[in-house]
Amino acid sequence: MRDDGMPGGSVEDEVRAELVSRTVALQPLLRKHAAQGDTDRVVPREVVEALAEAGVFRLLTPKRYGGYETDLRTLTRVSETLGAADGSAAWVAMILSVTNWLACLFPDKAQEEVFGADPDARVSGVAAPTGMGDQVPGGWRVSGRWSYNSGAPYATWAAVGVLLKDADGAVTDQALVLIPASQLTVEDTWHTAGMRGTASNTLVAHEVFVPEHRVMSVPAAAEGAYPRSSRDEALYGSSFGPMLLLCLVGPLLGLAQAALDTVVEAAASKPLSFTVHGRQADSVAFQTQVAEAALKLETARLHTYRAVAEVDEAAASGPLDYPARAHIRARAGYAAQQVLESINTLLNAHGSSAFADASALQRIWRDANTAARHAGLVPAVGLEVYGKSMLGIADRVSLMV
């Protein structure tokens, strides 16, 4: 059986166990630097170097480039484990890992440019099409601004969204383009309540030339049509939208687990003020809240890992059909909301001391409430997508399905 109770996936269990074990070993380092990353608004370089040494950024990189070429379940387990120590570090690790996967959907020439010269390449990304590409001989001239680019200080490449225009200026496609980080500038715009260490600043490009082999159509990718060469590498047959949505939940699961562990541990000695209970643990009301929070977290995990298993199991045979993808979109947002409810219940039970500057709980609460607002996890959109699919309504409200 899998560690999350689901049937086995495509990656050797011992390989996954080793990678997760390495991230467990990193938890003390991440906890030690979490407050610093929150204050400095960037994950400390020492942490990023430790993540790289543990192989986290190679999780979804092809074996032919020295990567592990694992699967979505491994990424989710790793980012959940990291999230239990520091939400920002987990988010940066997850984003760079999954965008490395994204880069491997591009033509072979682009993959070689990214990973051939640097197997430790780190690709960050913003899928929103807030850039414009003008067609020129051999490719596109791209300008734009892309906000919320997590991990920007440590990325070597970026995959960013653009609207492509023909010679007459008409928009012909929505695409992702790969650009070396050295050709982009970064504006310090990430001033937020939570996930501060992700340094999710704004990337800026001004008339950067992008050759044709570093351009991928998003509508085509959403339906599983990737411009990469066909190889016996099942990972890169994974469904586009579900892969890029479900990966977001892993760090949130870790944050909720950290909150649960912290509150349960404190309950053994923390009094329940204005009651007869010298310990919170002795209160039936407190016991009920902890149980409710634990079950909400378990619900989030069950939805997440069941959906993850569907993505991994379908990868070898091609993309999931639209109804399955719509169901996954809804479950991702629902799982994120269950995480938030779990954390809120735990902080209600723990009390106002959770919001002391010295308490890790206040950072967990800020990080989770920020991360869960990612556009890919908006629950109302997921429910609309799923509801339309169930009712046979053909309207598509998002390409990220």
C-alpha positions as CSV (number, residue, x, y, z in Angstrom):
1,M,0.0,0.0,0.0
2,R,1.0,3.6,-0.5
3,D,1.9,5.9,2.4
4,D,-1.4,7.8,1.7
5,G,-3.6,4.7,1.5
6,M,-3.9,4.6,-2.3
7,P,-2.7,1.9,-4.8
8,G,0.9,2.2,-5.9
9,G,2.0,4.6,-8.7
10,S,4.5,4.5,-11.4
11,V,7.6,5.3,-9.3
12,E,9.5,2.7,-7.3
13,D,8.4,2.9,-3.7
14,E,11.9,2.9,-2.4
15,V,12.9,5.9,-4.5
16,R,9.9,7.9,-3.3
17,A,10.6,6.8,0.3
18,E,14.2,8.0,0.0
19,L,13.3,11.3,-1.4
20,V,10.7,11.9,1.3
21,S,13.2,10.8,3.9
22,R,15.6,13.4,2.7
23,T,13.0,16.1,3.1
24,V,12.1,14.9,6.6
25,A,15.7,15.4,7.4
26,L,15.5,19.0,6.2
27,Q,12.6,19.9,8.5
28,P,14.8,21.2,11.4
29,L,16.7,23.5,9.0
30,L,13.5,24.8,7.5
31,R,12.0,25.5,10.9
32,K,15.1,27.2,12.0
33,H,15.0,29.7,9.1
34,A,11.3,30.0,8.6
35,A,11.0,33.3,10.6
36,Q,14.0,34.7,8.8
37,G,12.5,34.0,5.4
38,D,9.2,35.6,6.5
39,T,11.0,38.7,7.7
40,D,13.4,39.0,4.8
41,R,10.7,38.1,2.2
42,V,12.8,35.4,0.6
43,V,13.7,31.8,1.5
44,P,17.3,31.9,2.8
45,R,19.9,30.7,0.3
46,E,21.1,28.1,2.8
47,V,17.7,26.5,2.6
48,V,17.5,26.6,-1.2
49,E,21.0,25.0,-1.4
50,A,19.9,22.3,1.0
51,L,16.8,21.6,-1.1
52,A,18.9,21.4,-4.2
53,E,21.4,19.0,-2.6
54,A,18.5,16.8,-1.5
55,G,17.4,16.5,-5.1
56,V,14.1,18.4,-4.7
57,F,14.4,20.5,-7.8
58,R,15.1,17.3,-9.9
59,L,12.0,15.5,-8.8
60,L,10.3,15.9,-12.2
61,T,13.4,16.4,-14.4
62,P,14.0,13.6,-17.0
63,K,16.4,10.8,-16.1
64,R,18.2,11.5,-19.3
65,Y,19.2,14.9,-17.7
66,G,20.1,13.4,-14.3
67,G,16.7,13.9,-12.8
68,Y,14.5,11.5,-10.8
69,E,11.5,11.7,-13.2
70,T,9.1,10.7,-10.4
71,D,5.4,11.6,-10.4
72,L,2.8,13.9,-9.0
73,R,2.4,11.8,-5.8
74,T,6.1,12.1,-5.0
75,L,6.0,15.9,-5.5
76,T,2.9,16.1,-3.3
77,R,4.4,14.0,-0.5
78,V,7.7,16.0,-0.6
79,S,6.0,19.4,-0.6
80,E,3.6,18.3,2.1
81,T,6.6,17.2,4.2
82,L,8.4,20.5,3.6
83,G,5.2,22.5,4.3
84,A,5.0,21.0,7.8
85,A,8.3,22.9,8.5
86,D,7.9,26.1,6.4
87,G,5.2,27.0,3.9
88,S,7.3,29.4,1.9
89,A,10.1,27.0,1.4
90,A,7.7,24.2,0.4
91,W,5.9,26.5,-2.1
92,V,9.2,27.5,-3.8
93,A,10.3,23.9,-4.0
94,M,7.0,22.8,-5.4
95,I,6.8,25.7,-8.0
96,L,10.3,25.2,-9.3
97,S,9.8,21.4,-9.5
98,V,6.5,21.5,-11.3
99,T,7.6,24.2,-13.7
100,N,10.7,22.0,-14.5
101,W,8.1,19.4,-15.6
102,L,6.3,22.1,-17.6
103,A,9.5,22.9,-19.5
104,C,9.8,19.2,-20.5
105,L,6.6,19.5,-22.5
106,F,8.4,21.9,-25.0
107,P,10.2,20.6,-28.0
108,D,13.5,18.7,-27.5
109,K,15.6,21.7,-28.6
110,A,14.1,23.8,-25.8
111,Q,14.6,21.0,-23.2
112,E,18.2,20.7,-24.2
113,E,18.7,24.5,-23.8
114,V,17.2,24.4,-20.3
115,F,18.6,21.1,-18.9
116,G,21.3,20.0,-21.3
117,A,23.8,22.7,-20.1
118,D,22.5,22.7,-16.5
119,P,20.8,19.6,-15.1
120,D,20.1,21.7,-11.9
121,A,18.1,24.3,-13.9
122,R,15.3,25.8,-12.0
123,V,12.3,27.1,-14.0
124,S,9.8,29.4,-12.4
125,G,6.5,30.4,-14.0
126,V,3.4,32.5,-14.4
127,A,0.7,31.0,-16.6
128,A,-1.4,34.1,-16.8
129,P,-1.1,35.6,-20.3
130,T,0.0,39.1,-19.2
131,G,2.6,39.4,-21.9
132,M,2.3,40.0,-25.7
133,G,4.2,38.3,-28.5
134,D,4.6,39.9,-31.9
135,Q,5.5,37.6,-34.7
136,V,9.0,38.1,-36.2
137,P,11.1,35.9,-38.4
138,G,12.0,32.7,-36.5
139,G,9.8,33.4,-33.5
140,W,8.3,36.1,-31.4
141,R,9.3,39.4,-29.8
142,V,7.8,39.3,-26.3
143,S,7.1,42.1,-23.8
144,G,5.2,41.9,-20.6
145,R,4.9,41.9,-16.9
146,W,4.2,38.7,-14.9
147,S,3.2,39.0,-11.2
148,Y,3.4,36.3,-8.5
149,N,6.5,34.6,-9.9
150,S,7.4,32.4,-6.9
151,G,11.0,31.6,-6.4
152,A,12.2,34.3,-8.8
153,P,15.5,34.9,-7.0
154,Y,16.6,31.3,-7.5
155,A,15.3,30.6,-11.0
156,T,17.5,30.2,-14.1
157,W,14.6,30.1,-16.6
158,A,11.0,31.3,-16.6
159,A,7.9,30.0,-18.4
160,V,5.4,32.9,-18.8
161,G,2.1,33.4,-20.4
162,V,1.7,35.5,-23.6
163,L,-1.0,36.3,-26.2
164,L,0.5,35.7,-29.6
165,K,-0.3,38.2,-32.4
166,D,0.1,37.8,-36.1
167,A,1.6,40.3,-38.5
168,D,-1.7,42.2,-38.6
169,G,-1.8,42.5,-34.8
170,A,-4.6,40.0,-34.3
171,V,-4.3,37.6,-31.3
172,T,-4.0,34.1,-32.7
173,D,-3.2,32.0,-29.6
174,Q,-2.4,31.9,-25.9
175,A,1.0,30.4,-25.2
176,L,3.7,29.7,-22.6
177,V,7.2,30.8,-23.6
178,L,10.5,29.9,-22.1
179,I,12.9,32.8,-21.4
180,P,16.3,32.7,-19.7
181,A,16.1,34.5,-16.3
182,S,19.1,36.6,-17.4
183,Q,16.9,38.2,-20.1
184,L,14.3,39.3,-17.5
185,T,14.3,41.9,-14.8
186,V,12.6,41.5,-11.4
187,E,10.5,44.2,-9.7
188,D,10.1,43.9,-5.9
189,T,6.3,43.8,-5.6
190,W,5.6,40.9,-3.3
191,H,4.5,42.7,-0.1
192,T,2.0,40.4,1.5
193,A,0.5,39.1,4.7
194,G,1.5,35.5,4.1
195,M,3.9,33.3,2.0
196,R,6.2,36.2,2.3
197,G,9.3,34.0,1.8
198,T,8.3,32.9,-1.7
199,A,9.5,36.2,-3.1
200,S,6.8,36.0,-5.7
201,N,7.8,39.2,-7.4
202,T,7.1,40.6,-10.9
203,L,9.0,39.5,-13.9
204,V,9.5,42.1,-16.7
205,A,10.4,41.5,-20.4
206,H,11.0,44.2,-23.0
207,E,11.1,43.0,-26.6
208,V,12.9,39.7,-25.8
209,F,13.3,37.4,-28.8
210,V,11.8,33.9,-28.2
211,P,12.5,31.3,-30.9
212,E,9.6,29.1,-32.1
213,H,10.9,26.0,-30.3
214,R,10.4,27.8,-27.0
215,V,6.7,28.5,-27.5
216,M,3.8,26.1,-26.5
217,S,0.1,26.6,-27.2
218,V,-1.9,26.6,-23.9
219,P,-5.2,25.5,-25.5
220,A,-3.5,22.6,-27.2
221,A,-1.6,21.7,-24.0
222,A,-4.8,21.8,-22.0
223,E,-6.1,18.9,-24.3
224,G,-2.8,17.0,-24.0
225,A,-1.2,18.0,-27.3
226,Y,2.4,18.8,-26.2
227,P,5.1,19.7,-28.8
228,R,7.7,17.4,-27.2
229,S,9.0,14.3,-29.0
230,S,7.3,11.0,-28.1
231,R,9.5,9.0,-25.6
232,D,8.9,6.3,-23.1
233,E,8.6,8.8,-20.3
234,A,5.1,8.5,-18.8
235,L,5.5,11.5,-16.5
236,Y,5.3,13.9,-19.4
237,G,2.0,12.5,-20.6
238,S,0.4,13.7,-17.4
239,S,-2.7,16.0,-17.8
240,F,-1.7,19.6,-18.0
241,G,-4.3,21.4,-15.9
242,P,-4.6,18.7,-13.1
243,M,-0.8,18.6,-12.8
244,L,-0.5,22.3,-12.4
245,L,-3.5,22.6,-10.0
246,L,-3.1,19.6,-7.6
247,C,0.6,20.4,-7.0
248,L,-0.6,23.6,-5.2
249,V,-2.3,21.6,-2.4
250,G,0.8,19.8,-1.0
251,P,2.3,22.7,0.9
252,L,-1.2,23.5,2.4
253,L,-1.6,19.9,3.7
254,G,1.8,20.3,5.4
255,L,0.8,23.6,7.0
256,A,-2.3,22.1,8.4
257,Q,-0.4,19.2,9.8
258,A,2.0,21.6,11.5
259,A,-0.9,23.5,13.1
260,L,-2.4,20.2,14.3
261,D,0.8,19.0,15.8
262,T,1.5,22.3,17.5
263,V,-1.9,22.6,19.1
264,V,-2.0,19.0,20.3
265,E,1.4,19.3,21.8
266,A,0.6,22.5,23.6
267,A,-2.7,21.1,25.0
268,A,-0.8,18.8,27.4
269,S,0.2,21.8,29.5
270,K,-1.7,24.9,28.3
271,P,-4.6,25.8,30.6
272,L,-8.0,26.5,29.2
273,S,-8.5,30.1,30.6
274,F,-11.7,31.0,32.5
275,T,-12.6,27.3,33.0
276,V,-11.8,24.6,35.6
277,H,-9.5,22.8,33.2
278,G,-5.8,23.1,34.0
279,R,-5.0,21.6,30.6
280,Q,-6.8,22.1,27.4
281,A,-6.5,18.4,26.7
282,D,-8.9,17.7,29.6
283,S,-11.8,19.7,28.0
284,V,-14.4,17.9,26.0
285,A,-15.0,21.0,24.0
286,F,-11.3,21.2,23.1
287,Q,-11.2,17.5,22.3
288,T,-14.1,17.9,19.9
289,Q,-12.5,20.8,18.1
290,V,-9.2,18.9,17.6
291,A,-11.1,15.8,16.3
292,E,-13.0,18.0,13.9
293,A,-9.9,19.7,12.6
294,A,-8.1,16.4,12.2
295,L,-11.0,15.0,10.1
296,K,-11.1,18.1,7.9
297,L,-7.4,17.6,7.2
298,E,-8.0,14.0,6.5
299,T,-10.7,14.9,4.1
300,A,-8.4,17.3,2.3
301,R,-5.8,14.5,2.0
302,L,-8.2,11.9,0.7
303,H,-9.5,14.2,-2.0
304,T,-6.0,15.3,-3.0
305,Y,-4.3,11.9,-3.1
306,R,-7.2,10.2,-4.9
307,A,-7.0,12.9,-7.6
308,V,-3.2,12.7,-7.7
309,A,-3.5,8.9,-8.2
310,E,-5.9,9.5,-11.1
311,V,-3.4,11.8,-12.8
312,D,-0.4,9.5,-12.3
313,E,-2.3,6.4,-13.4
314,A,-3.5,8.0,-16.6
315,A,-0.1,9.5,-17.6
316,A,1.1,6.6,-19.6
317,S,-2.1,6.3,-21.7
318,G,-2.7,10.0,-22.4
319,P,-4.6,12.9,-20.8
320,L,-7.7,12.5,-18.7
321,D,-11.0,13.4,-20.4
322,Y,-12.7,16.7,-19.6
323,P,-15.2,15.4,-17.0
324,A,-12.4,13.8,-15.0
325,R,-10.3,17.0,-15.2
326,A,-13.3,19.1,-14.2
327,H,-13.8,16.9,-11.1
328,I,-10.1,17.3,-10.2
329,R,-10.4,21.1,-10.5
330,A,-13.2,21.1,-8.0
331,R,-11.5,18.7,-5.6
332,A,-8.3,20.8,-5.5
333,G,-10.2,23.9,-4.5
334,Y,-12.4,22.0,-2.0
335,A,-9.3,20.4,-0.4
336,A,-7.7,23.8,0.1
337,Q,-10.9,25.1,1.8
338,Q,-10.9,22.0,4.1
339,V,-7.3,22.9,5.1
340,L,-8.3,26.5,5.9
341,E,-11.3,25.3,8.0
342,S,-9.0,22.8,9.8
343,I,-6.5,25.5,10.7
344,N,-9.1,28.0,11.8
345,T,-10.7,25.4,14.1
346,L,-7.3,24.7,15.6
347,L,-6.5,28.3,16.2
348,N,-9.9,28.8,17.8
349,A,-9.2,26.0,20.1
350,H,-5.6,27.1,20.9
351,G,-6.6,30.6,21.7
352,S,-5.3,34.1,21.1
353,S,-1.7,33.2,21.9
354,A,-1.6,31.7,18.4
355,F,-1.3,35.2,17.1
356,A,1.8,36.2,19.2
357,D,4.7,37.1,17.0
358,A,6.7,34.3,18.7
359,S,4.2,31.7,17.7
360,A,4.6,29.6,14.5
361,L,0.8,29.3,14.4
362,Q,0.3,32.9,13.2
363,R,2.7,32.4,10.3
364,I,1.0,29.1,9.4
365,W,-2.3,30.9,9.4
366,R,-1.0,33.7,7.3
367,D,0.7,31.4,4.8
368,A,-2.2,29.0,4.4
369,N,-4.7,31.8,3.9
370,T,-2.5,33.4,1.3
371,A,-1.7,30.2,-0.6
372,A,-5.2,29.0,-0.7
373,R,-6.2,32.1,-2.6
374,H,-4.1,31.1,-5.6
375,A,-6.2,31.5,-8.7
376,G,-6.0,27.8,-9.4
377,L,-7.6,27.0,-6.1
378,V,-10.6,29.4,-6.1
379,P,-13.4,27.0,-5.0
380,A,-16.2,28.8,-6.7
381,V,-14.5,28.4,-10.1
382,G,-13.8,24.8,-9.5
383,L,-17.4,24.1,-8.5
384,E,-18.7,26.0,-11.6
385,V,-16.4,24.0,-13.9
386,Y,-17.5,20.7,-12.3
387,G,-21.1,21.6,-12.1
388,K,-21.2,22.6,-15.8
389,S,-19.5,19.3,-16.7
390,M,-22.0,17.3,-14.7
391,L,-24.9,19.0,-16.3
392,G,-23.6,18.7,-19.8
393,I,-23.2,22.5,-20.3
394,A,-20.4,23.0,-22.9
395,D,-19.3,26.5,-21.7
396,R,-15.5,26.4,-20.8
397,V,-14.8,29.0,-18.1
398,S,-11.0,28.2,-17.8
399,L,-8.2,26.7,-19.8
400,M,-6.7,25.4,-16.5
401,V,-8.8,22.3,-16.3
